[in-house]
Amino acid sequence: MTTCAVKFCDNKMSLTKNISYFRFPSDPLRCKQWMEKCQTEHLLKKDATILYKNYRVCGVHFEDKMFLNPNSRNRLTMNAVPTIFSGKILFIIINIFKTK
């Protein structure tokens, strides 16, 4: 089952049909940046290739400007970085389900 790798995020792909999930970047520097932002210290020892193949971050952690298509929120820009965590998430999830 695919789950969001962000610490304290309980989103699961099978339960959240309106939320897209994104692979960690295959580039080691960008991958490390994502890990630091997502507070995924438990993944720091894993190779970027393993993270790319096996771990995902759900779309609620990305601002609209990080998407090529903010309405459907399923394609990230090349330099997208997850920046939304904690209390902001509930607001985003509510808005995603209102618009779909």
C-alpha positions in Angstrom: 0.0 0.0 0.0 1.4 3.4 -1.0 1.5 5.9 1.9 2.8 9.4 2.2 6.4 9.4 3.6 6.0 12.7 5.4 6.2 12.4 9.2 2.8 12.4 10.8 0.9 12.3 7.5 -1.6 9.4 7.4 -2.6 9.8 3.7 -2.8 6.5 1.8 -3.3 6.2 -1.9 -6.0 3.7 -1.7 -8.1 6.0 0.6 -7.4 9.4 -1.0 -8.6 9.2 -4.6 -8.4 13.0 -5.2 -4.8 13.3 -4.1 -1.8 12.6 -6.3 1.4 11.0 -4.9 4.9 11.9 -6.1 8.2 10.0 -6.1 11.2 11.4 -4.4 13.5 13.0 -6.9 16.2 10.6 -8.3 18.8 13.4 -8.0 20.6 12.9 -4.7 20.7 16.6 -3.8 17.0 17.3 -4.5 16.1 14.0 -2.8 17.9 15.1 0.4 16.2 18.5 0.2 12.8 16.7 0.1 13.8 14.5 3.0 14.8 17.4 5.2 11.6 19.3 4.4 9.4 16.3 5.0 11.2 15.5 8.4 11.9 12.0 7.2 15.1 11.4 9.2 14.4 7.7 9.2 15.0 7.7 5.5 18.3 9.7 5.5 20.5 6.6 5.3 18.6 5.3 2.3 20.0 5.8 -1.2 18.1 8.3 -3.5 17.5 5.4 -5.9 15.7 3.4 -3.2 13.6 6.5 -2.2 12.7 7.2 -5.8 11.5 3.6 -6.3 9.7 3.0 -3.0 8.6 6.2 -1.3 6.0 8.9 -2.2 4.9 12.3 -0.9 1.3 13.2 -1.3 0.2 16.3 -3.1 -1.2 18.1 -0.1 2.4 19.0 0.9 3.0 21.1 -2.2 1.8 24.7 -2.8 -0.2 25.4 -6.0 2.7 27.2 -7.5 4.7 23.9 -7.4 2.2 22.3 -9.9 2.2 22.6 -13.7 -1.6 22.3 -13.5 -2.9 23.7 -10.1 -6.5 22.6 -10.8 -5.8 18.9 -11.1 -2.6 19.0 -9.0 -1.1 15.9 -10.6 2.1 17.2 -12.3 5.0 19.0 -10.4 7.3 21.6 -11.7 11.0 20.5 -12.1 12.0 22.4 -9.0 9.0 21.5 -6.8 9.7 21.0 -3.1 7.2 20.0 -0.5 6.6 23.0 1.9 3.1 22.5 3.5 3.1 20.6 6.8 1.0 20.5 10.0 -2.1 22.7 10.3 -1.9 23.9 6.7 -2.6 20.4 5.5 -6.2 20.2 6.8 -7.1 23.4 5.0 -5.6 22.1 1.7 -7.4 18.7 2.0 -10.7 20.4 2.6 -10.3 22.6 -0.4 -9.2 19.7 -2.7 -12.4 17.8 -1.9 -14.6 20.9 -2.3 -13.3 21.4 -5.9 -13.6 17.8 -7.1 
